Amino acid sequence: MMFEIRNGAVQLGDWVVFEGLNLRVEPGEIVSILGPSGCGKTTLLRASCGLERLKEGQRLLNDEVLENATIVPIITMLFQQPVLYPHLNVAQNIGLGAPKTMSKMAVKQRVDDVLQSIGLADFQRRGTAGLSGGEAQRVAFGRALMQEPTVMLLDEPFASVDVKRRLELSAMTRSHLKERNITTVHVTHDMEEAKTLSDRIVHWHELAVGAQEGVLDGEK
């Protein structure tokens, strides 16, 4: 699906994070937004998935306007730090992403297929506490794939791993996204990661009128 932010603006308290922002991502396209820490990239993703309210502008799927600040199941976000549940094993964490209408047998088969595809076939019963940063992010990515999204938002998901592993994970992620034709917005400050993962690279300052370059507390 085509995803678009049209003339978007977000204000947090007195801080105008961005305004006049326009971004259009074609169906199945992977776009990387390159910008320094604190410029507003994470806030853009949060507004895109409905976690932040747009003060102005619209977000659209296939030219259909989505309700402001509303979570849409087919838009999923992968955060910089993987959000895993320590009381559940790897397979159970991934299974949380399954549609509620899916049968238990179908969920198990789907989880096994996802684990195989992300290189964690033997990790079904592994706890999350001993996972490396790259393994934990693979699990979070697998759970996102279970949701069968049409749009995926990636918030520097490989920032916590070394450069070699980061590029390996970027290549793996690209393969899965292209195979499933998932429209993707990826934000990063790493040019090599962006080149490995995306079809198109956009610099932050090209997106918004008066795009902020200063650091906002809590912003990535």
C-alpha positions in Angstrom: 0.0 0.0 0.0 1.1 3.6 -0.6 1.7 5.4 2.7 1.8 9.2 2.9 2.2 12.0 5.4 0.8 15.2 3.9 1.7 18.6 5.3 2.3 17.0 8.7 3.1 18.9 11.9 3.8 17.7 15.4 4.1 19.9 18.5 5.1 18.5 21.9 4.4 21.1 24.5 6.0 24.3 23.3 8.3 22.4 20.9 7.4 22.3 17.3 9.2 19.1 16.3 8.4 19.5 12.6 5.8 21.2 10.3 5.0 21.2 6.7 6.3 17.7 6.4 5.5 15.7 3.2 6.5 12.0 2.7 5.1 9.6 0.2 6.2 6.0 0.0 5.1 3.9 -2.9 3.6 0.3 -2.4 6.4 -2.1 -1.5 9.1 0.7 -1.4 11.6 0.9 1.4 12.6 4.5 2.2 15.3 5.5 4.6 15.2 8.9 6.3 18.7 10.0 7.2 19.2 12.6 9.9 21.1 13.4 13.1 19.9 12.4 16.6 17.3 14.7 17.9 15.9 16.0 14.6 12.5 14.4 14.9 12.8 11.1 13.1 11.3 9.0 15.9 8.4 11.5 16.4 7.6 11.1 12.7 7.3 7.3 13.0 5.2 7.6 16.2 2.8 10.0 14.4 2.8 7.6 11.4 1.6 4.7 13.5 -0.8 6.7 15.6 1.2 7.0 18.8 1.5 10.8 18.5 -1.1 13.2 17.3 -0.6 15.3 14.2 -1.2 19.0 15.0 -1.7 19.6 11.3 -1.8 17.5 8.2 -2.9 14.0 7.4 -1.6 10.4 7.1 -3.0 8.3 4.3 -3.1 4.7 3.1 -3.7 4.4 -0.7 -5.0 8.0 -0.6 -7.5 7.2 2.1 -7.2 9.5 5.2 -6.6 7.7 8.5 -8.1 9.0 11.7 -5.5 11.1 13.6 -3.7 9.4 16.5 -5.4 6.1 16.0 -3.4 2.8 15.8 -4.0 0.8 12.7 -3.2 -2.9 12.9 -1.7 -3.1 9.4 0.9 -0.4 10.3 3.5 -1.8 12.7 6.6 -0.2 14.3 9.9 -1.8 15.3 11.5 0.2 18.0 15.2 0.9 18.6 15.1 -1.3 21.7 13.3 -4.6 21.2 10.2 -4.9 23.5 10.2 -8.5 24.6 8.4 -10.2 27.5 10.8 -11.9 29.8 8.2 -14.4 31.2 7.7 -15.7 27.7 10.1 -17.7 25.6 11.1 -16.7 22.0 8.3 -18.6 20.3 5.7 -17.2 22.6 7.0 -13.6 22.1 6.8 -14.0 18.3 3.3 -15.7 18.6 2.0 -12.5 20.3 1.9 -10.9 16.8 -0.5 -13.5 15.4 -4.0 -12.3 14.3 -6.6 -13.3 16.9 -8.5 -15.2 14.3 -5.6 -17.6 13.6 -6.0 -21.0 15.1 -3.4 -22.3 17.7 -2.1 -24.9 15.2 -1.8 -22.2 12.5 0.0 -19.9 14.9 2.5 -22.7 15.8 3.3 -23.4 12.2 3.6 -19.7 11.4 5.9 -19.1 14.3 8.1 -22.1 13.2 8.2 -20.7 9.7 9.1 -17.2 10.9 11.9 -18.5 13.2 13.3 -20.5 10.3 13.3 -17.5 8.1 15.0 -15.2 10.6 17.7 -17.7 11.4 16.5 -18.7 14.9 15.0 -22.1 14.1 16.4 -23.7 17.3 15.3 -20.8 19.6 11.6 -21.8 20.2 12.0 -22.5 23.9 14.9 -20.1 24.6 14.3 -17.5 27.2 14.8 -13.9 26.2 17.2 -13.0 29.0 20.3 -14.6 27.3 19.7 -13.2 23.8 22.2 -11.0 22.2 21.1 -7.6 21.0 20.9 -8.8 17.4 19.0 -12.0 18.4 16.5 -10.0 20.5 15.9 -7.6 17.5 15.3 -10.6 15.2 12.7 -11.8 17.6 11.0 -8.4 17.7 11.1 -8.3 13.9 9.6 -11.8 13.7 6.7 -10.8 15.9 6.2 -7.8 13.6 6.1 -10.1 10.6 3.5 -12.3 12.3 1.1 -9.3 12.2 1.2 -9.4 8.4 1.6 -5.6 8.1 1.3 -3.7 4.9 3.4 -0.8 6.3 6.4 -1.2 8.6 8.2 1.6 10.5 11.8 0.9 11.6 13.2 3.2 14.3 17.0 2.5 14.0 16.4 -1.1 15.1 20.0 -2.2 14.7 21.7 0.7 16.6 22.7 -1.5 19.5 24.7 -4.1 17.5 28.2 -3.8 15.9 28.6 -2.5 12.4 29.1 -6.0 10.7 26.1 -7.5 12.4 24.1 -4.3 11.7 24.6 -4.6 8.0 23.8 -8.3 8.1 20.6 -7.6 9.8 19.8 -4.8 7.4 20.2 -7.1 4.5 18.1 -9.8 6.1 15.4 -7.3 6.9 15.4 -6.0 3.3 14.9 -9.5 2.0 11.9 -10.1 4.1 10.3 -6.8 3.4 10.7 -7.1 -0.4 9.5 -10.7 -0.4 6.3 -9.6 1.4 6.0 -6.3 -0.5 5.8 -4.3 2.8 5.9 -0.6 2.4 8.6 0.6 4.8 9.8 3.8 6.4 13.3 3.4 8.1 15.0 6.1 10.1 18.7 6.2 10.8 21.8 8.3 11.0 23.9 5.6 9.4 24.4 6.0 5.7 25.7 2.4 5.2 22.7 0.9 6.9 20.4 3.0 4.8 22.2 2.0 1.6 22.0 -1.7 2.5 18.3 -1.6 3.5 16.5 0.9 1.4 15.4 1.6 -2.2 15.6 5.4 -1.7 17.3 7.6 0.8 15.8 11.0 1.9 17.6 13.5 4.1 15.6 14.9 7.0 16.0 18.5 6.0 14.3 17.7 2.6 11.1 16.6 4.2 9.9 19.5 6.5 9.7 23.2 6.5 12.0 24.4 9.3 13.0 20.8 10.2 14.6 20.9 13.6 18.3 20.2 14.0 18.5 20.6 17.8 18.3 17.8 20.3 14.9 17.1 21.9 15.0 15.2 25.2 13.9 11.6 24.6 14.0 11.9 20.8 16.2 9.6 18.7 
